[in-house]
């Protein structure tokens, strides 16, 4: 039992030294500004692809919909 433990100890210690690199194989391509977006059926109603002001309005509306103070009936400060 003791011999088996002594033989396993170096194996376990060396197993921790074998970490592989975790970098991405290739970098992600920049697809442009977020507000340009794709014109498809999955866009939010009221948003026009390529219109930066409507993008900002949609992002503001989304943030307000996630505001817990407004959702629970309290006042946002």
C-alpha positions as CSV (number, residue, x, y, z in Angstrom):
1,X,0.0,0.0,0.0
2,X,2.8,2.4,1.0
3,X,4.8,1.5,-2.1
4,X,1.8,2.1,-4.4
5,X,1.3,5.5,-2.8
6,X,4.9,6.4,-3.2
7,X,4.7,5.4,-6.9
8,X,1.5,7.4,-7.5
9,X,2.9,10.6,-5.9
10,X,5.3,11.6,-8.7
11,X,2.6,10.7,-11.3
12,X,0.1,13.0,-9.6
13,X,2.6,15.8,-9.2
14,X,3.6,15.7,-12.9
15,X,0.0,15.5,-14.1
16,X,-0.5,19.0,-12.7
17,X,2.4,20.3,-14.9
18,X,0.8,19.4,-18.2
19,X,-1.6,22.3,-18.7
20,X,-2.2,23.1,-22.4
21,X,-2.2,26.7,-23.7
22,X,-5.7,28.3,-23.6
23,X,-5.4,30.9,-26.3
24,X,-7.8,31.1,-29.2
25,X,-6.7,29.5,-32.4
26,X,-7.7,32.5,-34.4
27,X,-8.9,36.0,-33.5
28,X,-12.5,37.1,-34.0
29,X,-13.1,39.4,-37.0
30,X,-14.6,42.8,-36.2
31,X,-18.0,43.0,-37.8
32,X,-18.4,46.7,-37.5
33,X,-20.5,48.9,-35.1
34,X,-23.3,47.1,-33.3
35,X,-26.0,49.4,-34.5
36,X,-25.4,48.4,-38.1
37,X,-26.7,44.9,-37.4
38,X,-28.5,42.5,-39.7
39,X,-31.8,43.1,-41.3
40,X,-33.7,39.9,-40.5
41,X,-36.8,38.8,-38.7
42,X,-35.1,38.6,-35.3
43,X,-34.7,42.3,-34.8
44,X,-36.7,44.2,-32.1
45,X,-39.8,46.0,-33.3
46,X,-39.0,49.7,-33.9
47,X,-35.4,49.3,-34.6
48,X,-34.1,50.1,-38.1
49,X,-30.8,48.4,-39.2
50,X,-28.1,51.1,-39.7
51,X,-29.8,53.8,-37.6
52,X,-27.7,54.7,-34.7
53,X,-30.3,56.8,-32.9
54,X,-32.9,54.0,-33.0
55,X,-30.3,51.6,-31.7
56,X,-29.6,53.9,-28.8
57,X,-33.4,54.2,-28.1
58,X,-33.8,50.4,-28.2
59,X,-30.8,49.9,-25.8
60,X,-32.3,52.6,-23.4
61,X,-35.7,50.9,-23.5
62,X,-34.1,47.5,-22.9
63,X,-32.2,48.8,-19.9
64,X,-35.3,50.4,-18.5
65,X,-37.2,47.1,-18.9
66,X,-34.5,45.4,-16.8
67,X,-34.6,48.1,-14.1
68,X,-35.8,46.3,-10.9
69,X,-37.0,49.6,-9.3
70,X,-39.4,50.2,-12.2
71,X,-40.5,46.5,-12.4
72,X,-41.4,46.4,-8.7
73,X,-43.3,49.7,-8.7
74,X,-40.6,51.8,-7.0
75,X,-39.1,55.0,-8.4
76,X,-35.7,54.9,-10.2
77,X,-33.2,57.4,-8.6
